[in-house]
Structures are given as structure tokens and as C-alpha cells.
């Protein structure tokens, strides 16, 4: 707590410290004052890979954030993988640089079920990097629309806090092929849901 002292110190008034961060989406940046619940400045990079390509599409973002938003990891499906890296700090305008790009990821030995474009969800997916869990995402009446590998940090997100996903449930498990179950919708429908999830991680 910061105290403002009057000249005679007859009154000492506590004032809240307002954190200032850089707010950037792409190349456009400006200073921003954070609300009371945002206690850190954050920088985030989301890199999306399709079709097994090693060249990803990179989106960088900087903003005010909360500590629980400073997570990183990846979520991985048969033809699509997204990796989030973050860097958070607690001093004014400390997020002056983008978060680092993700490291190269190699297969780690874990295997999960995933779904192909026809909706068959019995395909083997080799997990990479720190993807140590398998995942199902269920929407509405328990219709499986996502299966794949995921980092533990993604499993800690409460989808009920995301308005567009209040009717969704994400279930993580550990163990080879532990996300078995019925076939779901096509992979293209799955990516629409994941795009909405990633917007949540962008401190928005």
C-alpha cells in the first residue's frame, strides 16, 4: 500500500497503486491502466500449427492480466496444434517485449486418441513437448467434438468462466489412450471451438 503524506502529516491517506502496462495487439501498442483485479502485466504469444507443419502462424498480445492467466502449454489435435507462451511481471510497463516463441517440441512417448475429418475418434496422436494429458471437450448433450493431447496447465481452465463455452466441459486424463469414447463431430467444427478458447487466454 502506498501512503500519500500531507505536508503537516496531520492526515495520512492510503491510496491504491494502479498498475500500468503496455497494451498491444500486433504492432499497435499503447499504455493502459489496469483494473484492480489485474495484478500483473502480461505478454503472450500464440503459435498455431496445421497439418504437421513446423512453420506456425504467430499472434502476439500484451495487456494487463491476472496471475492465473500467466500459464503456458499446448493443445494438440490430429491436424492442428496451438502453443501458448507467456511472460508476466509486476512493475509498471514491464511487458515491453513480446513473450518468447515456443521451443521446438519432440514426441514425448505419450499417446492419445484424436478425431479425423470424418469424425472417427480412434486415431492415434503422438503427444509432443509437455503434453502429458489426454483431453475430451464435450458440448451440450455430451457430444464429443475434441480429442487430443494437452498440457496440464490447459486442464486447469474453468470453461464456465468463458461465456461462449458455458455449455462445454473439458475432461483431462493421464494414461495411454485414456480419452477413449464415442465418435464426435468433425475436426473443422472442433477448431471453431478452440479459436474461442484461445481468445480467453489472450487476456481479453
VOPAGU-2260 file (C-alpha; in pm, 1 decimal, decimal comma):
REM VOPAGU-2260
SITE   aa  ch    i         X         Y         Z
SITE  UNK   A    0       0,0       0,0       0,0
SITE  UNK   A    1     127,5     346,0     -91,5
SITE  UNK   A    2      63,3     634,6     151,7
SITE  UNK   A    3      30,3     998,5      45,0
SITE  UNK   A    4     171,8    1224,7     319,5
SITE  UNK   A    5      40,8    1578,4     351,0
SITE  UNK   A    6     294,0    1848,4     440,7
SITE  UNK   A    7     199,0    1854,8     806,7
SITE  UNK   A    8     132,9    1481,0     811,4
SITE  UNK   A    9    -188,5    1550,3    1000,2
SITE  UNK   A   10    -367,5    1313,3     767,7
SITE  UNK   A   11    -220,6    1001,1     612,3
SITE  UNK   A   12    -442,8     865,2     337,4
SITE  UNK   A   13    -387,1     520,6     184,8
SITE  UNK   A   14    -415,0     515,2    -193,1
SITE  UNK   A   15    -423,8     211,8    -416,5
SITE  UNK   A   16    -137,7     166,4    -657,2
SITE  UNK   A   17    -264,9     148,6   -1015,2
SITE  UNK   A   18     -53,0     -73,4   -1233,9
SITE  UNK   A   19      24,0      46,1   -1585,3
SITE  UNK   A   20     100,0    -199,2   -1864,3
SITE  UNK   A   21     163,3    -192,0   -2234,1
SITE  UNK   A   22    -143,5    -293,2   -2431,2
SITE  UNK   A   23     -54,5    -433,6   -2771,4
SITE  UNK   A   24    -222,8    -643,7   -3034,7
SITE  UNK   A   25      12,1    -695,8   -3324,7
SITE  UNK   A   26     221,1    -382,8   -3394,0
SITE  UNK   A   27     -21,3    -138,8   -3228,8
SITE  UNK   A   28      70,2     -52,1   -2868,4
SITE  UNK   A   29     -35,0     199,0   -2605,3
SITE  UNK   A   30     -10,3     241,6   -2228,6
SITE  UNK   A   31    -308,4     122,6   -2027,8
SITE  UNK   A   32    -418,4     144,7   -1664,9
SITE  UNK   A   33    -511,3    -186,7   -1511,1
SITE  UNK   A   34    -824,8    -257,0   -1311,4
SITE  UNK   A   35    -797,1    -368,0    -950,1
SITE  UNK   A   36    -823,3    -740,0   -1027,9
SITE  UNK   A   37    -538,4    -726,4   -1280,5
SITE  UNK   A   38    -221,6    -753,5   -1072,5
SITE  UNK   A   39      42,3    -822,2   -1339,2
SITE  UNK   A   40     146,2    -711,2   -1685,2
SITE  UNK   A   41     140,9    -994,0   -1934,2
SITE  UNK   A   42     285,0   -1078,8   -2272,4
SITE  UNK   A   43     152,0   -1377,3   -2465,2
SITE  UNK   A   44     236,2   -1547,1   -2791,0
SITE  UNK   A   45       0,5   -1799,2   -2953,1
SITE  UNK   A   46     152,8   -2007,9   -3230,8
SITE  UNK   A   47     -77,0   -2229,0   -3438,8
SITE  UNK   A   48      46,4   -2520,2   -3649,5
SITE  UNK   A   49    -160,6   -2708,7   -3908,8
SITE  UNK   A   50    -103,3   -3029,8   -4098,4
SITE  UNK   A   51     211,9   -3120,0   -3911,7
SITE  UNK   A   52     395,4   -2812,3   -4038,5
SITE  UNK   A   53     692,8   -2680,8   -3839,0
SITE  UNK   A   54     614,8   -2324,7   -3950,8
SITE  UNK   A   55     339,9   -2177,7   -3737,0
SITE  UNK   A   56     117,6   -1871,4   -3752,5
SITE  UNK   A   57     216,7   -1641,5   -3465,5
SITE  UNK   A   58      -9,5   -1396,9   -3279,3
SITE  UNK   A   59     143,9   -1171,7   -3011,1
SITE  UNK   A   60     -51,2    -983,2   -2746,2
SITE  UNK   A   61      32,9    -772,3   -2439,9
SITE  UNK   A   62    -203,5    -642,3   -2174,5
SITE  UNK   A   63    -297,3    -625,2   -1806,7
SITE  UNK   A   64    -355,4    -971,7   -1664,8
SITE  UNK   A   65    -417,8   -1176,3   -1354,8
SITE  UNK   A   66    -167,2   -1422,4   -1216,4
SITE  UNK   A   67    -375,4   -1728,3   -1311,0
SITE  UNK   A   68    -366,7   -1617,3   -1675,9
SITE  UNK   A   69      12,7   -1644,3   -1681,9
SITE  UNK   A   70      15,2   -2005,7   -1793,0
SITE  UNK   A   71     167,2   -2174,7   -2092,1
SITE  UNK   A   72     142,7   -2503,7   -2271,4
SITE  UNK   A   73     -10,1   -2657,6   -2581,1
SITE  UNK   A   74    -323,6   -2829,3   -2703,2
SITE  UNK   A   75    -290,8   -3073,5   -2990,0
SITE  UNK   A   76    -526,6   -3244,4   -3231,4
SITE  UNK   A   77    -470,4   -3462,8   -3534,2
SITE  UNK   A   78    -410,9   -3181,8   -3784,7
SITE  UNK   A   79    -380,3   -2879,7   -3556,0
SITE  UNK   A   80    -169,7   -2771,6   -3259,3
SITE  UNK   A   81    -161,4   -2441,8   -3067,6
SITE  UNK   A   82     117,0   -2340,8   -2829,7
SITE  UNK   A   83      88,9   -2056,3   -2579,0
SITE  UNK   A   84     391,4   -1892,0   -2418,8
SITE  UNK   A   85     357,0   -1615,8   -2159,6
SITE  UNK   A   86     575,6   -1380,6   -1960,6
SITE  UNK   A   87     431,3   -1183,9   -1668,1
SITE  UNK   A   88     579,4    -915,3   -1443,0
SITE  UNK   A   89     463,2    -680,2   -1167,4
SITE  UNK   A   90     617,2    -337,4   -1233,0
SITE  UNK   A   91     483,2     -51,4   -1446,9
SITE  UNK   A   92     521,9    -103,1   -1822,6
SITE  UNK   A   93     740,4    -408,2   -1764,7
SITE  UNK   A   94     580,3    -600,6   -2053,5
SITE  UNK   A   95     770,4    -401,4   -2313,8
SITE  UNK   A   96     863,7    -710,6   -2516,1
SITE  UNK   A   97     662,5    -996,1   -2663,8
SITE  UNK   A   98     663,3   -1335,8   -2497,7
SITE  UNK   A   99     922,9   -1572,2   -2643,5
SITE  UNK   A  100     844,5   -1805,8   -2929,5
SITE  UNK   A  101     776,2   -2166,7   -2828,5
SITE  UNK   A  102    1065,5   -2413,5   -2823,2
SITE  UNK   A  103    1078,6   -2694,9   -3072,5
SITE  UNK   A  104     879,7   -2989,3   -2942,5
SITE  UNK   A  105     965,9   -3356,7   -2988,4
SITE  UNK   A  106     743,8   -3661,9   -2926,7
SITE  UNK   A  107     741,3   -3747,7   -2556,5
SITE  UNK   A  108     606,6   -4103,4   -2570,8
SITE  UNK   A  109     250,6   -4025,2   -2457,7
SITE  UNK   A  110     -30,9   -4129,7   -2691,8
SITE  UNK   A  111    -394,5   -4020,1   -2704,8
SITE  UNK   A  112    -697,0   -4071,6   -2926,5
SITE  UNK   A  113    -788,1   -3798,9   -3175,9
SITE  UNK   A  114   -1053,1   -3746,1   -3445,6
SITE  UNK   A  115   -1019,4   -3728,7   -3822,7
SITE  UNK   A  116   -1221,9   -3508,3   -4060,4
SITE  UNK   A  117   -1490,6   -3776,7   -4089,9
SITE  UNK   A  118   -1545,2   -3771,7   -3713,8
SITE  UNK   A  119   -1381,0   -4106,9   -3635,9
SITE  UNK   A  120   -1215,1   -4057,7   -3298,1
SITE  UNK   A  121    -999,7   -4370,8   -3281,4
SITE  UNK   A  122    -689,0   -4221,8   -3442,2
SITE  UNK   A  123    -355,2   -4234,8   -3259,1
SITE  UNK   A  124    -195,5   -3899,1   -3177,9
SITE  UNK   A  125     164,0   -3882,1   -3057,1
SITE  UNK   A  126     192,4   -3612,3   -2789,4
SITE  UNK   A  127     487,2   -3373,2   -2800,2
SITE  UNK   A  128     663,5   -3132,6   -2564,8
SITE  UNK   A  129     493,9   -3107,2   -2224,1
SITE  UNK   A  130     163,3   -3256,8   -2341,0
SITE  UNK   A  131     123,3   -3510,0   -2061,3
SITE  UNK   A  132    -257,9   -3539,1   -2057,8
SITE  UNK   A  133    -525,5   -3656,2   -2299,5
SITE  UNK   A  134    -834,4   -3439,5   -2344,3
SITE  UNK   A  135   -1201,0   -3457,3   -2444,2
SITE  UNK   A  136   -1414,2   -3146,8   -2489,7
SITE  UNK   A  137   -1787,7   -3211,1   -2462,6
SITE  UNK   A  138   -2062,6   -2966,6   -2558,5
SITE  UNK   A  139   -2433,9   -2975,7   -2483,1
SITE  UNK   A  140   -2565,2   -3329,4   -2454,5
SITE  UNK   A  141   -2222,4   -3486,2   -2409,4
SITE  UNK   A  142   -2134,3   -3477,4   -2779,6
SITE  UNK   A  143   -1759,0   -3523,2   -2816,2
SITE  UNK   A  144   -1614,3   -3269,0   -3056,1
SITE  UNK   A  145   -1248,5   -3264,4   -2949,1
SITE  UNK   A  146    -992,6   -3531,4   -2865,8
SITE  UNK   A  147    -620,5   -3499,0   -2839,9
SITE  UNK   A  148    -316,2   -3420,3   -2625,7
SITE  UNK   A  149    -287,7   -3127,6   -2386,7
SITE  UNK   A  150     -53,3   -2974,8   -2130,3
SITE  UNK   A  151    -160,8   -2994,4   -1766,9
SITE  UNK   A  152    -190,0   -2612,9   -1750,0
SITE  UNK   A  153    -477,3   -2615,2   -2000,4
SITE  UNK   A  154    -665,8   -2860,8   -1782,5
SITE  UNK   A  155    -684,8   -2601,4   -1503,8
SITE  UNK   A  156    -903,9   -2363,1   -1708,3
SITE  UNK   A  157   -1267,4   -2346,4   -1596,3
SITE  UNK   A  158   -1472,7   -2323,7   -1916,0
SITE  UNK   A  159   -1768,7   -2195,0   -1712,6
SITE  UNK   A  160   -1584,0   -1861,8   -1686,8
SITE  UNK   A  161   -1587,3   -1824,9   -2065,6
SITE  UNK   A  162   -1934,6   -1702,0   -2176,8
SITE  UNK   A  163   -1919,5   -1867,0   -2520,2
SITE  UNK   A  164   -1824,4   -2201,4   -2362,0
SITE  UNK   A  165   -2051,9   -2217,0   -2057,2
SITE  UNK   A  166   -2216,0   -2528,1   -2205,3
SITE  UNK   A  167   -1882,9   -2700,9   -2264,2
SITE  UNK   A  168   -1689,6   -2942,8   -2045,4
SITE  UNK   A  169   -1321,1   -3022,7   -2085,7
SITE  UNK   A  170   -1206,6   -3351,1   -1934,9
SITE  UNK   A  171    -838,1   -3432,6   -1895,7
SITE  UNK   A  172    -684,4   -3764,8   -1801,8
SITE  UNK   A  173    -341,3   -3922,7   -1769,8
SITE  UNK   A  174    -253,1   -4255,9   -1924,8
SITE  UNK   A  175    -215,3   -4404,0   -2270,1
SITE  UNK   A  176    -533,3   -4361,6   -2478,3
SITE  UNK   A  177    -732,0   -4266,9   -2167,4
SITE  UNK   A  178    -962,9   -4037,3   -2372,1
SITE  UNK   A  179   -1145,0   -4323,0   -2541,2
SITE  UNK   A  180   -1518,5   -4299,6   -2611,1
SITE  UNK   A  181   -1770,5   -4236,7   -2883,1
SITE  UNK   A  182   -1704,7   -4065,4   -3214,8
SITE  UNK   A  183   -1763,8   -3692,3   -3228,4
SITE  UNK   A  184   -1812,0   -3414,2   -3478,7
SITE  UNK   A  185   -1562,8   -3327,5   -3749,2
SITE  UNK   A  186   -1227,0   -3165,7   -3681,7
SITE  UNK   A  187   -1335,6   -2845,9   -3859,3
SITE  UNK   A  188   -1609,2   -2789,1   -3602,4
SITE  UNK   A  189   -1356,2   -2852,3   -3327,6
SITE  UNK   A  190   -1127,0   -2574,1   -3445,8
SITE  UNK   A  191   -1406,2   -2317,8   -3417,5
SITE  UNK   A  192   -1441,0   -2402,5   -3050,1
SITE  UNK   A  193   -1066,1   -2391,6   -2993,6
SITE  UNK   A  194   -1040,2   -2049,8   -3154,6
SITE  UNK   A  195   -1290,8   -1922,4   -2896,9
SITE  UNK   A  196   -1092,8   -2083,8   -2614,6
SITE  UNK   A  197    -770,2   -1918,3   -2725,7
SITE  UNK   A  198    -931,4   -1574,6   -2721,2
SITE  UNK   A  199    -985,1   -1628,2   -2348,5
SITE  UNK   A  200    -614,9   -1689,0   -2299,9
SITE  UNK   A  201    -535,1   -1359,4   -2473,0
SITE  UNK   A  202    -618,9   -1161,1   -2156,5
SITE  UNK   A  203    -937,3   -1028,4   -2324,0
